[in-house]
Amino acid sequence: MASSAQAARRPLSLTRAIPAWAYLTGIVAVSAGLRYAFGRWMPAPWIMVDELVYSELAKSVAATGHFLIRDQSAGSYGFVYPLVIAPAWRIFGSVPDAYSAAKAINAVVMSLAAVPAYFLARRVLSQWLALGAALLAVTVPSMVYTGTLMTENAFYPIFLTAALALVLMLERPTWQRQLLVLGIALVAFATRAQAVALFPAILTAPLLLGRRGLRRFSVLYGTVAGVALVAVVVEAVRGRSPFAVLGAYQTTSSEHYHAGEVAKWALWHLAGLDLYLGVVPFAAFLVLCLEWRRLDGPQRAFMAGTGMLALWLWLEVSAFASIPTVQRIEERNLFYVAPFFLIALLLWARLGAPRRLPWAAVVALGSGALVGAIPFVRLIGITATSDTFALLPWWKLQEHVITLHQVRPVATACALAAGALFLFVPRRYALVLPLLVLVYFAAEQRPIESRTTLASRGALFQGIRGVRPDWIDHAVGRHADVAAIWTGKPDVHVIWENEFFNRSVGPILDTGAAIPGGLPSTAVTIDPRNGLVRADGKLVRHRYALVDSSLELNGKVVASDPLLGVSLYRLDGPMRSMTVVKGLYPNDTWSGARVVYTRHVCSGGAVAATVLGDPTLFHSPQRVTANGRVHLVTPGKQTTLTVPLQGCRAVFTVSPTRVPGHGDPRPLGIHFLGFEYVPST
C-alpha cells in the first residue's frame, strides 16, 4: 500500500519540480504556434487602411531606416510596432513571404502577454493560479489579431507590463519604480497613442491607497509635471496645439463631446466588456472592490492599479466611440484590461469566494442584466467584424438559430444564468468558474475565426482575383517604377491590396477625388485635348502604370488581372490617356442618359464597352443606342457592346434612366464597367 501511494505521488512531485519558467515558456510557445496556424487562414490584410499603414512603415524602415508611407513622412504613427515586424520585410524579398513572417512575429509577440500576466498575478496568487491567469490571458478572443498587421499585437503585452510596473510601484514606491512605470507608459504611447490614458491612471491610482502616503510618490508627480510643462512649451514654440503629441489621433482632441452621448456609449462599452469576459470575471472584480477593507496590501495595490487602468481606458474609449464617425463598441481598444478581471476571478476563488449579501446578489444579477443594455440589432454588422468580437458568435447564431431581434433576450438570459452560477456555486468548486470561462473563450473562437477569415478572403477577392498576389512584382521586378492610378471606378481594394503585396507599386495618382483612407496621394489632371497626364502642371513620367479598364494608356499591357479588368502598362514616354470618356458620374461607373467615348489616335477600329444594368432599378431590358445601333441590355447581366468608331468617337444613349431617391437625385442609366479599343484588322 505504501509503495502504491508513493507511486501515485511521484507524477505530482515531478510536476511540481518543473520550474514556473518552463511552464510559462510552454504556454507562450503553444499559444504562438496555434496563433500562427490560425493566422495563416487569413490570406490578405482586411482592416484597412490600418494594416496598409503598418506594412508600409515596416517596409520603409527595413529598406531605408525611415518611417515613410508612400515615400512621405509618417511621424504621427507609433513606431514601436513597425520596428517589431520590420525584420520580416528585411529578410524576405517576396511580400507574401514577408507577410507570413510578420504574422509569425505577431503570434510570438502577442503570446508574450502571458509573461507580464503571470508576474502580475503572482502579486496576489500562488504559482499555479498565476500560471492559470497567464493561460487565460492568451486565450482571450482578441488573440485573433495575430493574423492582422495591427498595433494590438505589440500593445497587449506592453500594456500588461505597464500594469505590472504600476502595481509594483504602488506596493513599494521607490524612485526607480516610479520612473520605470513612466518609462514603460512612454513605450506604450510610442506603440499606440491610446496609451495616453495610462498617465491619468498612474497619477490617480496612489490616491486609492490613502492621502497620507502621497509624499512617497513625489518623484512620480514631479516628473510628470515637468515633462508636461516641457511638452506644452515645445509645441507652443512650434506653433502647434499641445494635443499634437497625440499624432494621428490629434483630431479626437478637437471633437465636441456630448455628455449624454459619452454616457450612453460608456454604458454600452461596460456591457460589451461584461459580455466579452463571460460575466463571471466582471462580477468577481466588482465583488473584490466591495471587499476592499478585507484585502491585504498587495491585493489593494493590485485592485487600485488595475482598477484605475480599466477606468481611464474605459472612459477614453467610450468618448472616442461617441464621435459620429465611430459609433460602435470599440472592444479592440478595451480588451487589454481583460486579464485584470481574469486574475480577479482567480483571486476571488482563492479568498474563499466571498459573497456577502445583499451586495453580492446585486453585483451578480446586475452583471448578468447589464448585457441586456447592448443594442444588438444596431451593432451586429460589418463593423463588428474588426472591432467587436463578442458580437460575432451572436451574429452567427442569429443567422442559423434565432432571429436578430431575439438576440438581446437570449443573450441576457444566458448572462443572468452566468450571474446566478457565480452567486450560487459552492465555495469548494469556485475554481470551476475560471475553467468555464476558458471553455467560453474556446467556444467563441470558431465563429470569430470564421467571420474574420471570410473578411480577409473577401478583401483579397475585391482587390486581386485570378492572379498571384505579387503578380506585378513577378511581371516587372520588385524594384520597378509602378504608379497606381485611382480613377474611382473599381473597388478601392484593387489599389490597396496590389500596393500591399507588390513592392514595385509606389505613388498613387488620383484622376478625380482622392483615394479613400487619407494616406498620401498625388492629384493629376488629364488634358482633354491630347490625354497627357499632369501633376502640378508637370508631365507625369513613370516606367509602368497600373490602371483599371476605364483608362487606356500609351504603351503595352505587360500583365493583367483580367477578372477585375486591371492592367499593367509599360509606358511609351510621358503618361497619356488614349481615351476620354464623358457622361459618367465622378468616381462612379454609373452613366446618365448619354456617354461619349473618344480616342485621341485611331485608324478606324471599334470600342468594346462592358455594361451592366441594375435589376433593383430596372425590371425590363434597357435600350443602349451606340452610333445608331440599338442594343437591348438585360438588367443584372453583364454585356459587352462592340461599337465601330466614327471619327474616333462612339456615342451611347441610354433609355430609360431613373432617379433612385433615398438622397440620390441623379438620373441613372447603366453601369459602364470598362472600355477596350479594338484596332481594325
C-alpha positions as CSV (number, residue, x, y, z in Angstrom):
1,M,0.0,0.0,0.0
2,A,2.8,2.4,0.9
3,S,4.6,1.8,-2.4
4,S,1.3,2.4,-4.3
5,A,0.8,5.7,-2.5
6,Q,4.4,6.7,-3.3
7,A,3.9,5.8,-7.0
8,A,0.7,7.9,-7.1
9,R,2.5,10.9,-5.6
10,R,5.5,10.6,-7.9
11,P,3.9,12.3,-11.0
12,L,2.7,15.1,-8.8
13,S,6.1,15.6,-7.3
14,L,7.7,15.6,-10.8
15,T,5.1,18.2,-11.9
16,R,5.9,20.4,-9.0
17,A,9.6,20.0,-9.6
18,I,9.3,21.7,-13.1
19,P,10.1,25.4,-12.6
20,A,7.5,28.0,-13.4
21,W,9.5,29.5,-16.2
22,A,9.3,26.2,-18.1
23,Y,5.5,26.2,-17.9
24,L,5.4,29.8,-18.9
25,T,7.6,29.1,-21.8
26,G,5.4,26.3,-22.8
27,I,2.3,28.5,-22.6
28,V,3.9,31.1,-24.9
29,A,5.2,28.5,-27.3
30,V,1.9,26.6,-27.7
31,S,0.0,29.9,-28.0
32,A,2.4,31.2,-30.6
33,G,2.2,28.0,-32.6
34,L,-1.6,27.9,-32.6
35,R,-2.0,31.6,-33.4
36,Y,0.4,31.4,-36.3
37,A,-1.6,28.4,-37.7
38,F,-4.9,30.3,-37.3
39,G,-3.3,33.5,-38.8
40,R,-2.4,31.6,-42.0
41,W,-6.1,31.2,-42.7
42,M,-6.3,35.0,-43.4
43,P,-4.8,35.4,-46.9
44,A,-4.7,39.2,-47.0
45,P,-5.0,42.3,-44.9
46,W,-8.6,43.4,-44.4
47,I,-8.6,46.1,-41.6
48,M,-7.9,49.0,-44.0
49,V,-6.2,51.2,-44.1
50,D,-4.6,50.4,-40.8
51,E,-2.8,47.2,-42.0
52,L,-1.6,49.0,-45.1
53,V,-0.1,51.8,-42.9
54,Y,1.9,49.5,-40.7
55,S,3.1,47.3,-43.5
56,E,4.3,50.4,-45.4
57,L,6.0,51.7,-42.3
58,A,7.7,48.4,-41.7
59,K,8.7,48.1,-45.3
60,S,10.1,51.6,-45.3
61,V,12.1,51.3,-42.1
62,A,13.5,47.9,-43.2
63,A,14.7,49.4,-46.5
64,T,15.7,52.9,-45.6
65,G,15.7,53.3,-41.9
66,H,13.0,55.9,-42.2
67,F,9.3,55.8,-41.3
68,L,7.6,56.6,-44.6
69,I,4.2,56.0,-46.1
70,R,4.2,56.2,-49.9
71,D,7.6,57.9,-49.6
72,Q,6.3,60.7,-47.4
73,S,7.0,61.2,-43.7
74,A,4.6,59.5,-41.2
75,G,5.7,60.8,-37.9
76,S,2.2,60.8,-36.5
77,Y,2.0,57.0,-36.2
78,G,3.5,54.9,-33.4
79,F,6.9,53.5,-34.4
80,V,7.2,50.5,-32.0
81,Y,5.1,48.0,-33.9
82,P,6.6,48.8,-37.3
83,L,10.0,48.2,-35.8
84,V,8.8,44.8,-34.4
85,I,7.7,43.5,-37.8
86,A,10.3,45.2,-39.9
87,P,12.7,42.2,-39.9
88,A,10.1,40.3,-41.9
89,W,10.4,42.8,-44.8
90,R,14.2,43.0,-44.3
91,I,14.7,39.2,-44.6
92,F,12.2,38.3,-47.3
93,G,12.1,39.9,-50.7
94,S,8.7,38.4,-51.6
95,V,5.9,40.3,-49.9
96,P,3.7,37.2,-49.4
97,D,6.6,35.6,-47.6
98,A,7.3,38.8,-45.6
99,Y,3.5,38.9,-44.7
100,S,3.6,35.4,-43.4
101,A,6.8,36.1,-41.4
102,A,5.2,39.2,-39.9
103,K,2.2,37.1,-38.7
104,A,4.6,34.7,-37.1
105,I,6.2,37.6,-35.3
106,N,2.7,38.7,-34.2
107,A,2.0,35.3,-32.8
108,V,5.1,35.3,-30.7
109,V,4.9,38.9,-29.5
110,M,1.2,38.8,-28.6
111,S,1.6,35.4,-26.9
112,L,4.3,37.0,-24.7
113,A,1.5,38.8,-22.9
114,A,1.4,35.6,-20.8
115,V,4.6,36.7,-19.1
116,P,3.6,40.0,-17.6
117,A,0.1,38.5,-16.9
118,Y,1.8,35.8,-14.9
119,F,4.0,38.1,-12.8
120,L,1.1,40.5,-12.3
121,A,-1.0,37.5,-11.0
122,R,1.9,36.4,-8.8
123,R,1.5,39.6,-6.7
124,V,-1.8,38.1,-5.3
125,L,-1.9,34.4,-6.4
126,S,0.1,31.2,-5.9
127,Q,2.3,30.0,-8.7
128,W,-0.2,27.5,-10.1
129,L,-3.1,30.0,-10.1
130,A,-0.8,32.6,-11.7
131,L,0.0,30.1,-14.5
132,G,-3.7,29.7,-15.0
133,A,-4.0,33.5,-15.3
134,A,-1.2,33.5,-17.9
135,L,-3.1,30.8,-19.9
136,L,-6.3,32.7,-19.7
137,A,-4.6,35.9,-20.9
138,V,-3.6,34.3,-24.2
139,T,-6.9,32.6,-24.8
140,V,-9.0,35.8,-25.0
141,P,-10.8,36.2,-28.3
142,S,-8.7,39.2,-29.3
143,M,-5.7,37.0,-29.9
144,V,-7.2,36.6,-33.4
145,Y,-5.5,39.9,-34.1
146,T,-2.2,38.0,-34.6
147,G,-3.5,37.3,-38.1
148,T,-3.5,41.1,-38.8
149,L,-0.8,43.7,-39.0
150,M,-2.2,45.8,-36.2
151,T,-0.6,47.5,-33.2
152,E,-2.8,45.4,-30.9
153,N,-0.2,42.7,-31.2
154,A,2.6,44.7,-29.5
155,F,0.4,46.9,-27.3
156,Y,-1.2,44.0,-25.4
157,P,2.0,42.7,-23.8
158,I,3.3,46.3,-23.3
159,F,0.1,47.4,-21.6
160,L,0.2,44.4,-19.2
161,T,3.9,45.2,-18.5
162,A,2.8,48.8,-17.6
163,A,0.1,47.4,-15.3
164,L,2.7,45.2,-13.6
165,A,5.1,48.2,-13.1
166,L,2.2,50.3,-11.7
167,V,1.2,47.6,-9.2
168,L,4.9,47.2,-8.1
169,M,5.2,50.9,-7.7
170,L,2.0,51.0,-5.5
171,E,3.4,48.2,-3.4
172,R,6.8,49.9,-2.8
173,P,7.1,53.4,-4.4
174,T,10.8,53.7,-4.8
175,W,12.1,56.4,-7.2
176,Q,13.3,53.7,-9.5
177,R,9.9,52.1,-9.7
178,Q,8.2,55.5,-10.2
179,L,10.4,56.3,-13.2
180,L,10.1,52.7,-14.5
181,V,6.3,52.9,-14.8
182,L,6.5,56.2,-16.6
183,G,9.1,54.8,-19.0
184,I,7.0,51.8,-19.8
185,A,4.0,54.1,-20.3
186,L,6.0,56.1,-22.8
187,V,6.9,53.0,-24.7
188,A,3.2,52.1,-24.7
189,F,2.4,55.6,-26.0
190,A,5.0,55.2,-28.8
191,T,3.2,52.0,-29.7
192,R,-0.3,53.3,-29.7
193,A,-1.4,56.9,-28.8
194,Q,-4.4,55.4,-27.0
195,A,-1.9,54.8,-24.2
196,V,-2.3,58.4,-23.1
197,A,-4.9,57.0,-20.8
198,L,-2.2,55.3,-18.8
199,F,-0.9,58.6,-17.4
200,P,-4.1,59.7,-15.5
201,A,-4.4,56.1,-14.3
202,I,-0.9,56.1,-13.0
203,L,-1.4,59.5,-11.3
204,T,-4.8,58.6,-9.7
205,A,-4.0,55.1,-8.5
206,P,-2.0,56.2,-5.5
207,L,-5.0,58.2,-4.3
208,L,-6.9,55.0,-3.6
209,L,-4.2,53.9,-1.1
210,G,-4.8,57.0,1.1
211,R,-3.5,60.6,1.1
212,R,-1.0,60.0,3.9
213,G,1.4,58.2,1.7
214,L,1.3,60.6,-1.3
215,R,4.6,62.1,-0.4
216,R,6.2,58.8,-1.3
217,F,5.2,59.5,-5.0
218,S,6.8,62.9,-5.2
219,V,9.2,61.7,-8.0
220,L,6.2,60.5,-10.0
221,Y,4.2,63.7,-9.7
222,G,7.2,65.9,-10.1
223,T,8.4,64.1,-13.2
224,V,5.0,64.2,-14.9
225,A,4.6,67.9,-14.2
226,G,8.0,68.7,-15.5
227,V,7.6,66.7,-18.7
228,A,4.1,68.0,-19.3
229,L,5.4,71.6,-19.0
230,V,8.2,71.0,-21.4
231,A,5.9,69.4,-23.9
232,V,3.5,72.3,-23.8
233,V,6.3,74.8,-24.3
234,V,7.9,72.8,-27.2
235,E,4.6,72.6,-29.0
236,A,3.9,76.2,-28.4
237,V,7.3,77.2,-29.9
238,R,6.4,75.1,-32.9
239,G,3.1,76.9,-33.2
240,R,1.1,73.8,-32.6
241,S,-1.5,72.6,-30.2
242,P,-0.3,70.7,-27.1
243,F,-2.5,67.9,-28.4
244,A,-0.2,67.5,-31.4
245,V,1.7,64.9,-29.3
246,L,-1.3,62.6,-30.0
247,G,-0.1,62.2,-33.5
248,A,-2.6,60.6,-35.8
249,Y,-5.2,60.8,-33.0
250,Q,-4.9,64.5,-32.6
251,T,-8.2,65.1,-34.3
252,T,-10.0,63.5,-31.4
253,S,-9.0,66.4,-29.2
254,S,-10.9,68.9,-31.4
255,E,-14.2,66.9,-31.3
256,H,-17.2,68.3,-29.5
257,Y,-18.2,65.6,-27.0
258,H,-21.7,65.5,-25.6
259,A,-22.1,64.2,-22.0
260,G,-25.3,62.2,-22.9
261,E,-23.6,60.5,-25.9
262,V,-20.5,59.7,-23.9
263,A,-22.6,58.3,-21.1
264,K,-24.6,56.1,-23.5
265,W,-21.5,54.7,-25.1
266,A,-19.9,54.2,-21.7
267,L,-22.8,52.0,-20.6
268,W,-22.6,50.0,-23.9
269,H,-18.9,49.5,-23.6
270,L,-19.2,48.4,-20.0
271,A,-21.9,45.9,-21.1
272,G,-19.7,44.9,-24.0
273,L,-16.8,44.2,-21.7
274,D,-19.1,42.2,-19.5
275,L,-20.2,40.1,-22.4
276,Y,-16.6,39.7,-23.7
277,L,-15.5,38.3,-20.3
278,G,-18.5,36.0,-19.9
279,V,-20.0,37.9,-16.9
280,V,-18.3,35.9,-14.1
281,P,-14.9,37.7,-14.1
282,F,-16.7,41.0,-14.3
283,A,-18.8,40.2,-11.2
284,A,-15.7,38.9,-9.3
285,F,-13.8,42.1,-9.9
286,L,-16.8,44.2,-8.6
287,V,-17.2,41.9,-5.5
288,L,-13.5,42.4,-4.7
289,C,-14.0,46.1,-4.9
290,L,-16.7,45.7,-2.2
291,E,-14.3,43.7,-0.2
292,W,-11.6,46.4,-0.2
293,R,-11.3,46.7,3.6
294,R,-10.6,43.0,3.9
295,L,-7.9,43.0,1.3
296,D,-4.2,43.0,2.3
297,G,-1.6,45.4,1.0
298,P,-0.6,43.6,-2.3
299,Q,-4.2,42.9,-3.0
300,R,-5.1,46.5,-2.6
301,A,-2.2,47.6,-4.8
302,F,-3.4,45.2,-7.5
303,M,-7.0,46.4,-7.3
304,A,-6.0,50.1,-7.2
305,G,-3.6,49.8,-10.2
306,T,-5.7,47.6,-12.4
307,G,-8.9,49.4,-11.4
308,M,-7.6,52.8,-12.4
309,L,-6.2,51.5,-15.7
310,A,-9.5,49.9,-16.5
311,L,-11.5,53.0,-15.5
312,W,-9.5,55.5,-17.5
313,L,-9.2,53.3,-20.6
314,W,-13.0,52.7,-20.5
315,L,-13.7,56.4,-20.3
316,E,-11.3,57.2,-23.1
317,V,-12.7,54.5,-25.4
318,S,-16.3,55.5,-24.6
319,A,-15.6,59.1,-25.5
320,F,-13.9,58.1,-28.7
321,A,-16.8,55.8,-29.7
322,S,-19.3,58.6,-29.2
323,I,-17.8,60.5,-32.2
324,P,-20.3,60.5,-35.1
325,T,-17.8,58.8,-37.4
326,V,-17.2,55.9,-35.0
327,Q,-20.5,54.9,-33.2
328,R,-19.6,51.3,-32.3
329,I,-18.4,49.3,-29.4
330,E,-14.6,49.6,-29.7
331,E,-13.8,46.3,-28.0
332,R,-10.4,46.2,-29.7
333,N,-9.4,49.3,-27.8
334,L,-10.6,47.9,-24.5
335,F,-9.8,44.2,-24.4
336,Y,-6.3,44.9,-22.9
337,V,-7.9,45.1,-19.4
338,A,-9.4,41.5,-19.7
339,P,-6.5,39.9,-17.7
340,F,-7.3,42.2,-14.7
341,F,-10.7,40.7,-14.4
342,L,-9.5,37.1,-15.0
343,I,-6.9,37.5,-12.3
344,A,-9.6,39.0,-10.0
345,L,-11.7,35.9,-10.6
346,L,-8.9,33.6,-9.5
347,L,-8.2,35.8,-6.5
348,W,-11.8,35.8,-5.5
349,A,-11.8,32.0,-5.7
350,R,-8.6,31.9,-3.7
351,L,-10.1,34.1,-1.0
352,G,-12.9,31.6,-0.5
353,A,-15.4,33.1,-3.0
354,P,-16.7,35.8,-0.7
355,R,-20.4,36.7,-1.4
356,R,-21.8,39.0,1.3
357,L,-25.5,39.5,0.8
358,P,-27.3,41.5,-0.4
359,W,-24.5,43.3,-2.4
360,A,-23.1,40.1,-3.9
361,A,-26.5,39.3,-5.3
362,V,-26.9,42.8,-6.7
363,V,-23.5,42.5,-8.4
364,A,-24.1,39.0,-9.8
365,L,-27.5,39.7,-11.1
366,G,-26.6,43.2,-12.2
367,S,-23.7,41.9,-14.2
368,G,-26.0,39.5,-15.9
369,A,-28.7,42.1,-16.6
370,L,-26.1,44.6,-17.9
371,V,-25.6,42.5,-21.1
372,G,-29.2,43.4,-21.9
373,A,-28.2,47.1,-22.4
374,I,-26.3,46.2,-25.6
375,P,-28.3,47.3,-28.7
376,F,-27.6,44.1,-30.6
377,V,-29.8,44.9,-33.5
378,R,-27.9,48.2,-34.1
379,L,-24.4,46.9,-33.6
380,I,-24.4,43.5,-35.2
381,G,-23.0,44.1,-38.7
382,I,-19.9,44.6,-40.8
383,T,-18.1,47.0,-38.4
384,A,-18.3,44.4,-35.6
385,T,-16.1,42.1,-37.6
386,S,-13.0,44.1,-36.9
387,D,-13.9,45.9,-33.6
388,T,-16.4,43.8,-31.5
389,F,-15.6,40.1,-31.5
390,A,-18.0,39.4,-28.6
391,L,-20.9,40.1,-31.0
392,L,-19.7,37.7,-33.7
393,P,-20.9,34.5,-32.1
394,W,-24.3,36.1,-31.7
395,W,-24.3,37.2,-35.3
396,K,-23.6,33.6,-36.3
397,L,-26.4,32.4,-34.0
398,Q,-29.0,34.7,-35.4
399,E,-28.1,33.6,-38.9
400,H,-28.9,29.9,-38.2
401,V,-30.9,29.5,-35.0
402,I,-32.7,32.7,-33.8
403,T,-33.8,36.0,-35.3
404,L,-31.9,39.2,-34.9
405,H,-34.5,40.7,-32.5
406,Q,-34.2,37.6,-30.3
407,V,-30.5,38.0,-29.7
408,R,-30.9,40.5,-26.8
409,P,-33.3,38.4,-24.7
410,V,-31.4,35.2,-25.3
411,A,-28.0,36.8,-24.6
412,T,-29.5,38.4,-21.4
413,A,-30.9,35.1,-20.2
414,C,-27.5,33.4,-20.7
415,A,-25.8,36.3,-18.9
416,L,-28.2,36.1,-16.0
417,A,-27.6,32.3,-15.8
418,A,-23.9,33.0,-15.6
419,G,-24.5,35.6,-12.8
420,A,-26.6,33.1,-10.9
421,L,-23.9,30.5,-11.3
422,F,-21.4,33.0,-9.8
423,L,-23.7,33.6,-6.9
424,F,-24.6,30.0,-6.0
425,V,-21.6,27.9,-7.0
426,P,-20.3,26.2,-3.8
427,R,-17.1,27.7,-2.4
428,R,-15.1,24.4,-2.9
429,Y,-16.0,24.5,-6.6
430,A,-15.2,28.1,-7.2
431,L,-12.2,27.3,-9.3
432,V,-14.5,25.6,-11.8
433,L,-15.6,29.1,-12.9
434,P,-12.2,30.1,-14.5
435,L,-12.4,26.7,-16.3
436,L,-15.8,27.6,-17.6
437,V,-14.5,31.0,-18.8
438,L,-11.8,29.1,-20.7
439,V,-14.4,27.0,-22.3
440,Y,-16.4,30.1,-23.2
441,F,-13.4,31.6,-24.9
442,A,-12.8,28.4,-26.8
443,A,-16.4,28.2,-27.9
444,E,-16.2,31.8,-29.3
445,Q,-13.1,31.0,-31.3
446,R,-14.7,29.3,-34.2
447,P,-17.3,31.9,-35.2
448,I,-14.8,34.7,-34.7
449,E,-12.2,33.0,-36.8
450,S,-14.8,32.1,-39.4
451,R,-16.0,35.7,-39.7
452,T,-12.6,37.3,-39.8
453,T,-11.2,34.8,-42.2
454,L,-14.2,35.5,-44.5
455,A,-13.5,39.2,-44.3
456,S,-9.8,38.6,-45.2
457,R,-10.7,36.4,-48.2
458,G,-13.3,39.0,-49.2
459,A,-10.8,41.8,-49.2
460,L,-8.4,39.8,-51.4
461,F,-11.3,38.8,-53.7
462,Q,-12.2,42.5,-54.1
463,G,-8.6,43.6,-54.8
464,I,-6.8,40.7,-56.6
465,R,-8.6,37.9,-58.4
466,G,-7.3,35.1,-60.6
467,V,-3.6,36.0,-60.3
468,R,-1.0,35.5,-57.6
469,P,-0.9,38.4,-55.0
470,D,2.5,39.6,-56.1
471,W,1.7,39.4,-59.8
472,I,3.1,42.9,-60.5
473,D,6.5,42.2,-58.9
474,H,6.6,38.9,-60.7
475,A,6.0,40.7,-64.1
476,V,8.4,43.6,-63.8
477,G,10.5,43.1,-60.7
478,R,10.4,44.3,-57.2
479,H,12.4,47.5,-57.9
480,A,10.4,48.6,-60.9
481,D,8.8,52.1,-61.0
482,V,5.0,51.4,-61.0
483,A,2.4,54.1,-60.4
484,A,-1.1,53.1,-59.5
485,I,-3.9,55.2,-60.9
486,W,-7.1,55.7,-58.8
487,T,-10.0,56.6,-61.1
488,G,-12.7,56.0,-58.6
489,K,-14.2,53.3,-60.8
490,P,-13.0,50.0,-59.3
491,D,-13.3,48.8,-55.7
492,V,-10.6,50.6,-53.6
493,H,-9.2,47.3,-52.6
494,V,-7.8,47.0,-56.1
495,I,-5.3,49.7,-55.2
496,W,-4.8,48.7,-51.5
497,E,-4.2,45.0,-52.0
498,N,-1.9,45.4,-55.0
499,E,0.0,48.1,-53.2
500,F,0.4,45.9,-50.2
501,F,1.6,42.8,-52.0
502,N,3.9,44.4,-54.5
503,R,7.0,46.3,-53.6
504,S,7.2,47.9,-57.0
505,V,3.8,49.7,-56.7
506,G,4.7,53.2,-55.5
507,P,2.9,56.5,-55.9
508,I,-0.8,56.7,-56.1
509,L,-2.3,59.1,-58.7
510,D,-5.8,60.4,-58.3
511,T,-7.6,61.4,-61.5
512,G,-10.6,62.7,-59.5
513,A,-11.4,62.6,-55.8
514,A,-8.6,61.4,-53.6
515,I,-8.4,57.7,-52.9
516,P,-10.2,56.8,-49.6
517,G,-8.1,56.2,-46.5
518,G,-6.5,59.6,-46.0
519,L,-3.0,58.4,-47.0
520,P,-0.6,60.5,-49.3
521,S,-1.6,60.5,-53.0
522,T,-1.0,62.8,-55.9
523,A,-3.8,64.6,-57.8
524,V,-3.4,64.5,-61.5
525,T,-5.3,66.0,-64.5
526,I,-5.9,64.6,-67.9
527,D,-5.8,67.1,-70.7
528,P,-9.0,66.6,-72.7
529,R,-7.3,67.7,-75.9
530,N,-4.4,65.2,-76.1
531,G,-4.8,63.0,-73.0
532,L,-1.5,64.0,-71.4
533,V,-1.4,63.4,-67.6
534,R,0.0,66.2,-65.4
535,A,0.7,66.8,-61.7
536,D,1.1,70.4,-60.6
537,G,1.4,71.3,-64.3
538,K,4.2,68.9,-65.0
539,L,4.1,65.8,-67.2
540,V,3.9,62.6,-65.2
541,R,6.6,60.1,-66.1
542,H,6.8,56.6,-64.8
543,R,8.0,53.4,-66.4
544,Y,4.9,51.4,-65.6
545,A,1.3,52.2,-64.6
546,L,-1.4,50.1,-63.0
547,V,-4.9,51.2,-64.0
548,D,-8.5,49.8,-64.4
549,S,-10.2,49.4,-67.7
550,S,-11.8,52.9,-67.6
551,L,-8.5,54.3,-68.9
552,E,-6.3,53.1,-71.7
553,L,-2.7,54.4,-71.6
554,N,0.0,54.9,-74.1
555,G,2.0,51.7,-74.0
556,K,1.9,48.0,-74.0
557,V,0.0,45.8,-71.5
558,V,2.6,43.5,-69.9
559,A,0.4,41.9,-67.3
560,S,-3.2,42.0,-66.1
561,D,-5.8,40.8,-63.6
562,P,-8.5,40.0,-66.2
563,L,-11.2,39.1,-63.8
564,L,-11.0,42.6,-62.3
565,G,-10.2,44.4,-65.5
566,V,-6.9,45.8,-64.2
567,S,-3.9,46.1,-66.4
568,L,-0.2,46.9,-66.0
569,Y,1.2,49.1,-68.8
570,R,4.8,49.6,-69.9
571,L,4.5,53.3,-70.9
572,D,6.0,54.9,-74.0
573,G,7.0,58.3,-72.9
574,P,5.1,60.7,-70.6
575,M,1.9,59.2,-69.2
576,R,-1.0,59.7,-71.6
577,S,-4.6,58.6,-71.7
578,M,-5.5,57.4,-75.1
579,T,-9.2,57.9,-74.5
580,V,-11.6,60.4,-72.9
581,V,-15.0,59.3,-71.6
582,K,-17.7,61.8,-70.8
583,G,-21.1,61.2,-69.3
584,L,-20.1,59.0,-66.3
585,Y,-20.7,60.4,-62.8
586,P,-17.5,61.3,-60.9
587,N,-15.8,58.4,-59.2
588,D,-18.5,56.1,-60.4
589,T,-19.4,53.6,-63.1
590,W,-23.0,55.0,-63.4
591,S,-23.9,56.8,-66.6
592,G,-26.6,59.4,-67.2
593,A,-28.6,59.4,-70.4
594,R,-25.6,60.0,-72.7
595,V,-21.9,58.8,-72.7
596,V,-19.3,59.8,-75.3
597,Y,-16.1,57.7,-75.8
598,T,-13.3,59.5,-77.7
599,R,-9.9,58.0,-78.7
600,H,-7.1,60.5,-79.4
601,V,-5.4,58.5,-82.0
602,C,-7.1,55.8,-84.1
603,S,-7.3,54.5,-87.6
604,G,-10.9,53.2,-87.5
605,G,-11.5,50.2,-85.3
606,A,-14.1,49.8,-82.6
607,V,-14.6,50.1,-78.9
608,A,-15.8,47.2,-76.7
609,A,-17.8,48.7,-73.9
610,T,-18.8,46.4,-71.0
611,V,-22.1,47.5,-69.4
612,L,-24.3,46.2,-66.6
613,G,-27.9,47.2,-65.8
614,D,-29.1,47.4,-62.2
615,P,-32.0,44.9,-61.6
616,T,-33.1,46.8,-58.5
617,L,-33.9,49.9,-60.6
618,F,-34.8,48.4,-63.9
619,H,-37.0,45.3,-64.3
620,S,-37.0,45.1,-68.2
621,P,-34.3,45.4,-70.8
622,Q,-32.8,48.9,-71.4
623,R,-32.1,50.3,-74.8
624,V,-28.5,51.4,-75.4
625,T,-28.1,53.1,-78.8
626,A,-24.5,53.3,-79.9
627,N,-23.6,55.2,-83.0
628,G,-27.0,54.5,-84.4
629,R,-27.1,50.8,-83.4
630,V,-29.7,49.7,-80.8
631,H,-28.7,47.1,-78.2
632,L,-31.0,45.6,-75.5
633,V,-29.3,45.0,-72.2
634,T,-30.9,42.8,-69.6
635,P,-30.6,44.2,-66.1
636,G,-28.2,42.1,-63.9
637,K,-26.5,40.5,-67.0
638,Q,-23.0,41.9,-67.9
639,T,-22.9,42.6,-71.6
640,T,-20.2,43.7,-74.0
641,L,-21.2,46.0,-76.8
642,T,-18.7,46.2,-79.7
643,V,-19.3,49.5,-81.5
644,P,-17.4,50.7,-84.6
645,L,-15.8,54.1,-84.1
646,Q,-16.9,57.1,-86.2
647,G,-14.3,59.8,-86.3
648,C,-12.6,58.1,-83.3
649,R,-15.8,58.5,-81.3
650,A,-18.7,56.4,-80.0
651,V,-21.8,58.0,-78.6
652,F,-24.0,55.9,-76.3
653,T,-27.6,56.9,-75.4
654,V,-29.3,55.0,-72.6
655,S,-33.0,54.7,-72.1
656,P,-34.7,54.7,-69.7
657,T,-33.0,56.4,-66.8
658,R,-34.3,56.5,-63.2
659,V,-33.7,58.6,-60.1
660,P,-33.1,56.1,-57.2
661,G,-34.1,58.6,-54.5
662,H,-33.1,58.0,-50.9
663,G,-30.9,61.1,-51.0
664,D,-29.6,60.4,-54.5
665,P,-31.1,62.9,-57.0
666,R,-29.1,61.6,-60.0
667,P,-30.8,60.2,-63.1
668,L,-29.1,56.9,-63.5
669,G,-28.7,55.0,-66.7
670,I,-26.4,52.0,-66.8
671,H,-23.0,50.9,-65.4
672,F,-20.1,51.3,-67.9
673,L,-17.6,48.9,-66.4
674,G,-14.9,49.4,-69.0
675,F,-13.8,50.3,-72.5
676,E,-11.3,48.5,-74.7
677,Y,-10.1,49.7,-78.0
678,V,-10.3,47.1,-80.8
679,P,-8.0,48.0,-83.7
680,S,-9.2,47.5,-87.3
681,T,-7.8,44.3,-88.9
